[in-house]
């Protein structure tokens, strides 16, 4: 099976559906097919839209001191 760009296991959610658009307050999704829906709900009309995906933030590296790298 061919590996997709964002993985083969994408959880269906109205938040990343092509049919939905986030409401002004950001608490719901305005769906063209079903009306007002919760963010993490999904239906049979789900079509994944990779442009609505929010990437996870980068991990912060721990702060190292120069003493840790000295050979003394």
Buried (B, 14 or more C-beta within 10 A) or exposed (E): EEEEEEEEEEEBBBBBBBBBEBEEEEEBBBBEEBEEBEBEBBBEBBEBEEEBEEEEEEEEEEEEEEEEEEEE
